[in-house]
Amino acid sequence: MPRDQILTFFSKYIESELGMIYSESNDFQLQNRLEEIVKLHNFANIGELYQSAQKGITGSLRQLVLDVATNNETSFFRDPKYFRAFENLIEKQIKGDLFSDKELRIWSAASSTGQEALSVAILIKELKQKYASDLSFSILGTDISERALEKAREAKYFQLEVQRGLTTPQMLKYFTKNDKDMWVASSELTKHIQYQKMNLKDAFYPHEGFHFIFCRNVLIYQSVESKIKILSKLESSLVDGGFLILGVGESLIGLKQDYETIMLDNAVVYRKKQKILKVA
Ligand SMILES: C[S@@+](CC[C@H](N)C(=O)[O-])C[C@H]1O[C@@H](n2cnc3c(N)ncnc32)[C@H](O)[C@@H]1O
């Protein structure tokens, strides 16, 4: 049976806006997400949403479609082996064996509700304390979802969310419980993090030169063509020798990229090749 006209329309729209592919095997999920939009935007049914969308998807409807279409699943220290690899690299930096820069710039390039950026901040804080280091660092978190960014900026989490990945000592050291039973991240962490809305499909990427880019669990939803474009833009946002950290199911295999592959603590990370200076 040919794919439903409405699902085809929205899957094409989402792909053109986000690069995210909703294949026919995900029709059930897409249908559920459209039903969520119907409820949140007070349409009578999916047919009415479709009719309105055909006149143009703009303003609050556009943002709602983008928010609902994206999967914001995340947790603290998700896939710990990558954080062990990152820890290993931060230790090298503290010992003076990695970058000569005094401040590390880290980009969480699909930051969702902020757990990834906060995990990075906790890890660095812990190592700074362990080695009595004065290393300074800043973290940029970006995402296309306003809804996710709003939560990331608030940095307030439910008990179940903090339990996913944080140890009790980390919870008590870096969070306080407010009167609504939410765990609020301390300014000791949040002062290092800035959030900004950004679509990875955009032509212009931040160019401050990052030492580390976490771009995890987002490329998996992209077409091969879109992955290749995003990876090469990420490469130009890295300093020479900077590291790209992808998610568990994501790799550069078959994507013709100019990164070095490095195995660290059982995790594969990618390193931007350093320019070799010619000596005359
Ligand atoms: C599954 S979450 C991953 C969060 C975190 N990186 C992690 O691994 O736990 C994927 C995030 O990518 C964001 N996203 C999807 N497409 C995007 C795009 N084109 N540009 C920027 N963010 C996007 C979604 O809004 C979502 O928050």
PDBQT file of the ligand as one rigid body, heavy atoms in Angstrom, charges set to zero:
ROOT
HETATM    1  C1  LIG A 301      18.745  11.763  21.035  1.00  0.00    +0.000 C 
HETATM    2  S1  LIG A 301      19.166  13.413  21.471  1.00  0.00    +0.000 S 
HETATM    3  C2  LIG A 301      20.872  13.242  21.894  1.00  0.00    +0.000 C 
HETATM    4  C3  LIG A 301      21.252  14.117  23.069  1.00  0.00    +0.000 C 
HETATM    5  C4  LIG A 301      22.698  13.924  23.549  1.00  0.00    +0.000 C 
HETATM    6  N1  LIG A 301      23.642  14.319  22.519  1.00  0.00    +0.000 N 
HETATM    7  C5  LIG A 301      22.946  12.497  23.942  1.00  0.00    +0.000 C 
HETATM    8  O1  LIG A 301      23.610  11.759  23.221  1.00  0.00    +0.000 OA
HETATM    9  O2  LIG A 301      22.464  12.090  24.999  1.00  0.00    +0.000 OA
HETATM   10  C6  LIG A 301      19.252  14.137  19.843  1.00  0.00    +0.000 C 
HETATM   11  C7  LIG A 301      19.126  15.665  19.877  1.00  0.00    +0.000 C 
HETATM   12  O3  LIG A 301      19.445  16.151  18.573  1.00  0.00    +0.000 OA
HETATM   13  C8  LIG A 301      18.619  17.263  18.297  1.00  0.00    +0.000 C 
HETATM   14  N2  LIG A 301      18.567  17.453  16.840  1.00  0.00    +0.000 N 
HETATM   15  C9  LIG A 301      17.974  16.673  15.898  1.00  0.00    +0.000 A 
HETATM   16  N3  LIG A 301      18.170  17.170  14.664  1.00  0.00    +0.000 NA
HETATM   17  C10 LIG A 301      18.915  18.301  14.839  1.00  0.00    +0.000 A 
HETATM   18  C11 LIG A 301      19.445  19.267  13.943  1.00  0.00    +0.000 A 
HETATM   19  N4  LIG A 301      19.247  19.181  12.617  1.00  0.00    +0.000 N 
HETATM   20  N5  LIG A 301      20.166  20.291  14.461  1.00  0.00    +0.000 NA
HETATM   21  C12 LIG A 301      20.369  20.392  15.795  1.00  0.00    +0.000 A 
HETATM   22  N6  LIG A 301      19.886  19.519  16.698  1.00  0.00    +0.000 NA
HETATM   23  C13 LIG A 301      19.169  18.488  16.215  1.00  0.00    +0.000 A 
HETATM   24  C14 LIG A 301      17.292  16.893  18.913  1.00  0.00    +0.000 C 
HETATM   25  O4  LIG A 301      16.490  18.024  19.176  1.00  0.00    +0.000 OA
HETATM   26  C15 LIG A 301      17.724  16.148  20.182  1.00  0.00    +0.000 C 
HETATM   27  O5  LIG A 301      17.728  17.006  21.301  1.00  0.00    +0.000 OA
ENDROOT
TORSDOF 0
